[in-house]
Amino acid sequence: MKNIKNLNELNEAIEMLEEKAGFQKQELKEHFSGVMENLKPFNLVRHLMQSAFSGENKQDLFKAAIGLGSGILGRKLMMGKSGGGILRRVIGAAIEFGLGGIVAKNAEKIKEKGSELIERFSRRKSAKHPEPTNNSEQPPVNYFQKN
């Protein structure tokens, strides 16, 4: 700031500072209204969904869902019906989270192995049951056709 030497300069400095304060107050109001708009529940959920389903997060979300599902399924298969004692519930939760974490971390490997197994089974099935060939000259009979 410059040195103020007389009353005129003081009044000009006061006006300039009041004008600057007015601009800052207006900017603060606009910023606050923007923040309040973003904090509305609908907008929070919308932004959450946009970020969760963005390109780079889709794979992570899919892996987490597969892990969670396999963890729950594993717990149900290993522990049977829920209930019982506290130890049984703790073991069930440990199985669920452990299996879910393992599956989520290795989702790509599991996906590759699963597709290999499906391909292997589909080749065996097609080898056991070859497609029938129609060597006759007559067209196949359609029993559902009305005459």
C-alpha positions as CSV (number, residue, x, y, z in Angstrom):
1,M,0.0,0.0,0.0
2,K,1.1,3.5,-0.6
3,N,1.4,6.1,2.1
4,I,-1.6,8.3,2.6
5,K,-0.8,12.0,3.2
6,N,-4.1,13.8,3.2
7,L,-7.8,13.3,3.8
8,N,-8.6,13.1,0.0
9,E,-6.2,10.2,-0.4
10,L,-7.7,8.5,2.7
11,N,-11.2,8.8,1.3
12,E,-10.1,7.4,-2.1
13,A,-8.3,4.5,-0.4
14,I,-11.4,3.7,1.7
15,E,-13.6,3.7,-1.4
16,M,-11.2,1.5,-3.2
17,L,-11.1,-1.0,-0.3
18,E,-14.9,-0.9,0.1
19,E,-15.2,-1.7,-3.7
20,K,-12.7,-4.5,-3.4
21,A,-14.6,-5.9,-0.3
22,G,-17.8,-5.7,-2.3
23,F,-16.3,-7.7,-5.2
24,Q,-14.9,-10.3,-2.8
25,K,-18.2,-10.6,-1.0
26,Q,-20.0,-11.2,-4.3
27,E,-17.4,-13.8,-5.3
28,L,-17.8,-15.5,-1.9
29,K,-21.6,-15.6,-2.3
30,E,-21.3,-17.1,-5.7
31,H,-18.8,-19.7,-4.5
32,F,-20.9,-20.5,-1.5
33,S,-24.1,-21.0,-3.6
34,G,-22.1,-23.3,-5.9
35,V,-20.9,-25.3,-2.9
36,M,-24.4,-25.5,-1.5
37,E,-25.8,-26.6,-4.9
38,N,-23.2,-29.4,-5.0
39,L,-24.0,-30.5,-1.5
40,K,-27.7,-31.2,-2.2
41,P,-28.4,-34.9,-1.8
42,F,-29.5,-35.3,-5.4
43,N,-26.4,-33.7,-6.8
44,L,-24.2,-35.7,-4.4
45,V,-25.7,-39.0,-5.6
46,R,-25.5,-37.9,-9.3
47,H,-21.8,-37.0,-9.0
48,L,-21.1,-40.2,-7.1
49,M,-22.8,-42.2,-9.9
50,Q,-20.9,-40.3,-12.6
51,S,-17.6,-40.9,-11.0
52,A,-18.3,-44.5,-10.1
53,F,-19.3,-45.4,-13.6
54,S,-16.7,-43.4,-15.4
55,G,-14.3,-45.3,-17.7
56,E,-11.5,-46.0,-15.3
57,N,-13.7,-47.0,-12.4
58,K,-16.0,-49.4,-14.2
59,Q,-13.5,-52.2,-14.1
60,D,-12.8,-51.6,-10.3
61,L,-16.5,-51.5,-9.6
62,F,-17.1,-54.7,-11.6
63,K,-14.3,-56.5,-9.8
64,A,-15.6,-55.4,-6.4
65,A,-19.1,-56.6,-7.3
66,I,-17.7,-60.0,-8.4
67,G,-15.6,-60.2,-5.2
68,L,-18.5,-59.3,-3.0
69,G,-20.9,-61.8,-4.7
70,S,-18.4,-64.6,-4.6
71,G,-17.6,-63.9,-0.9
72,I,-21.3,-64.1,0.0
73,L,-21.7,-67.2,-2.0
74,G,-18.6,-68.8,-0.5
75,R,-19.8,-68.0,3.0
76,K,-23.3,-69.5,2.3
77,L,-21.7,-72.6,0.8
78,M,-19.1,-73.1,3.6
79,M,-21.3,-72.0,6.6
80,G,-24.8,-73.0,5.6
81,K,-27.6,-71.0,7.1
82,S,-26.7,-67.9,9.0
83,G,-27.2,-67.8,12.7
84,G,-25.6,-69.9,15.4
85,G,-23.0,-68.6,17.8
86,I,-20.8,-65.6,17.6
87,L,-17.8,-67.7,16.6
88,R,-19.7,-69.1,13.6
89,R,-20.7,-65.6,12.5
90,V,-17.1,-64.3,12.8
91,I,-15.8,-67.2,10.8
92,G,-18.5,-66.7,8.2
93,A,-17.6,-63.0,7.9
94,A,-13.9,-63.8,7.6
95,I,-14.6,-66.3,4.8
96,E,-16.8,-63.8,3.0
97,F,-14.3,-60.9,3.2
98,G,-11.2,-63.1,2.5
99,L,-12.7,-64.8,-0.5
100,G,-14.2,-61.6,-1.8
101,G,-10.8,-59.9,-1.5
102,I,-9.0,-62.7,-3.3
103,V,-11.5,-62.8,-6.1
104,A,-11.5,-59.0,-6.5
105,K,-7.7,-59.0,-6.7
106,N,-7.5,-61.9,-9.2
107,A,-10.6,-61.2,-11.3
108,E,-8.7,-61.1,-14.6
109,K,-7.0,-64.4,-14.0
110,I,-10.3,-66.0,-12.9
111,K,-12.0,-64.6,-16.0
112,E,-9.4,-66.1,-18.3
113,K,-9.5,-69.5,-16.6
114,G,-13.3,-69.5,-16.6
115,S,-13.4,-68.7,-20.3
116,E,-10.9,-71.5,-21.0
117,L,-13.1,-74.0,-19.1
118,I,-16.2,-72.9,-20.9
119,E,-14.5,-73.3,-24.2
120,R,-13.1,-76.7,-23.3
121,F,-16.6,-77.9,-22.2
122,S,-18.2,-76.6,-25.3
123,R,-15.6,-78.4,-27.5
124,R,-16.2,-81.7,-25.7
125,K,-20.0,-81.3,-26.0
126,S,-19.8,-80.6,-29.7
127,A,-17.4,-83.6,-30.2
128,K,-19.8,-86.0,-28.4
129,H,-22.9,-84.8,-30.2
130,P,-22.0,-83.9,-33.8
131,E,-24.6,-82.0,-35.8
132,P,-26.8,-84.4,-37.9
133,T,-26.3,-84.1,-41.6
134,N,-29.2,-84.1,-44.0
135,N,-28.1,-86.1,-47.1
136,S,-31.6,-86.8,-48.4
137,E,-33.1,-84.8,-51.3
138,Q,-36.4,-84.2,-49.4
139,P,-36.8,-81.1,-47.3
140,P,-37.3,-81.7,-43.6
141,V,-40.8,-82.2,-42.4
142,N,-42.4,-79.4,-40.4
143,Y,-45.0,-81.0,-38.1
144,F,-46.2,-77.7,-36.8
145,Q,-47.3,-76.3,-40.2
146,K,-51.0,-76.2,-40.9
147,N,-52.2,-77.8,-44.1
